[in-house]
Amino acid sequence: MGTIKTTNIEPIADNGTVTLGSSGDTFTLGSGVKQSNMLYPAFYAYLGSSQTGLSDNTAAKITIDTEVLDTDNCFASNKFTPTTAGKYFLYASVNLDAVDATNWRNGQVYIYKNGSSIINGDFNLVENMGRRVSPYVSVVVDANGSSDYFELYAEVDTNNSGNWQATGYTSSQIRTYFGGYRIGS
């Protein structure tokens, strides 16, 4: 077969349909080619080592320091600043550790947009205290493609006002992570 080279394909009639292939066909994008309307930018990063000494009952910014995926260089300095406007699916989990057994009362994980919480996941064990929990959060949110940014925060309330930690990569397991991608306009 031959190669077709063009800059634009449009239907014959306005608001028509252009069909590529038929049922069961597969189209492969060449290396480095992006589908323009979704899934980019995308990022996924995790906490490489535990973030310790965090103050009781105070929201702390989680230092996500190990990038696995950052398609458009939009994740830097622990925040995601997408450069394409649209709707994004963001997700995160933080392994909240009260350090001492049975000190963990309540913990929350937050995704912040432009410095304010837009969603949180909460675990409340006030009557049945423990040590470690990993709340998960996800959200669909709009980003303007220029100045909006997203960060990961968490907090723990212990029964003894002790410090807590966000557990990083341990025993070949990712414990704390943050990711997201564009899902459309």
N, C-alpha and C positions, 0 to 999 in steps of 0.2 A: 504494500500500500504506500501511498504518497503522503506528503506532509502538506497541510493547508496552513498558510500563514496569512493572517489578517489582523486588523486592529479593532474590528467591531463586528458583531453578529447581531442582527435585529430581525424580528418577524416581518413578513411582507405587509401585514395589516397592523395598524396601531393597536396596542393592547393585545396583540396576538401571542402565540406561544411558540417557542423554539424548542424542539425536542432533540436531545443528543442521545443516540443509541436507542436500545429497546430493552425490555425486561431481561434482567440477568447480566447485562453488560456492566463492565467496570471501567471507570475512568481514573487514571492515575495522574496526579499532579507531579510535575518534574521537581527535582531537588531544589529547595529554596523558594518554590512557588507557594504563595499563600492564597487561601480562599478569602476574598476580600470582605465578606459580609459577617463573619463570625469566627469565634475561637481564637482570635488574635486581637490584642495582645493577651498573653497567658503567662502565668508564673506559678511556681511552686517552690517553697523554701521551708527549711526546718531549723529548729534550735539545735546547734551542734553540741553544745555542752550546757549543763544546767546553769540557770540564772538564779543565783542564791542571794540570801540576805534581804529578801523583799519584805517590806513592812506590812504588818497585820492590818487587815481591813482597809487597805489602800490600793486603788487601781494602779497597776504598774505596766508600763509599756514593755512588751515582750521583745527581746532582742533576737529576732530571727536572722541568723547569720550564715546559713549554708544554702546557697541557691542550687536547685536541681534543674529548673527550667525558668527562663526569662526571655521570651521570644523577641521582645521589642525593647529590651533594656529599660523597662518601666519599674522594676523593683530595685530600690537602692535605699540605703540608710533606714532599713526596717520599715519602709512604706512602699505601697504600690500606687503609682501615679500614672494611670493609663493615658496614652497619647491619642486614642481614638474614642470619640464620643459613642455612647451606646449603653445598652443594658449589660450588666456583668453579674455572673454567678461567683460569689466569694464564699470560701469555706475555711474553717480553722478548728483546731483542737489544741488545748493546752493541758499538759499533765500537771495538775496542781498537787503539790506535796507539802503537807504541814510539817515535815521533817521528823517530828516526834509522833510515835504511834498514838492514836486516839485523840489527837488535838484538833483535827479538821472538823469544823462545824458547817461552814457554808463557803461556797466558791463560785465565781462567775468568770466567764470568758466573754469578751466584747470585741466586736469589730467596730472601729471608729471611722467616720467619714469626716474629713476636714476638722478633726479635733473633738468631735462629739460622738457618743455611742449611738449606733443605729440598730444594733441587735445584741442580745446577750443570751448566753446559756447558763443556767443556774442549777447547782446541786446544793440541796439543803439537807444536812445530816445532823441538825442540832440535837436531837434526842438520841441519835445512834452514831456518835462520833467515830471517825476513821482517820486514815492518814493520807490517802491518795485517790484522786478521781480525775477523769479526763472529759470534761464537758466539750461537746461539739456544737458548732453553730454554722449556719449557712444562710445566705440571703441573696436575693436578686435586687440590684440597685442600679440607678442611673449614674453615669459619670459624664462630665462635660468634655473630656478629651484634652483639657488644658491644665486646669488648676485643681480639680478634685483629687484627693488622695485618701488612702485607706491604711489603717494601722491595726495591730493586734494588741489588746490589753487584757489583763486578768487580775483577779484579786482573791484573797482567801481570808476568812475570818476564823481564827483559832480560838480555842477555849482558854488559852493562857497568854494571849497577846504576843505570841512568839512570831518570829520571822518565818517565812515560807519560801518555797522555791518552785520555779517552773523547770520540770525535768527535761533535760536535753536528750540527745542520742545516747542510749545506753544498751549494752548487750545486743548489739546489732539491730536495735529497734528504734524507729523514729517515734518519739513520744509527744513532741510539740511541733505543729506545722501550720502553715498559712498558704493558701493558694486561690487562684481565680482565673477566669477567662471571660471574654466577651461572648455573649450569646445572641447578639443582634442589635438592631437599631432601636 
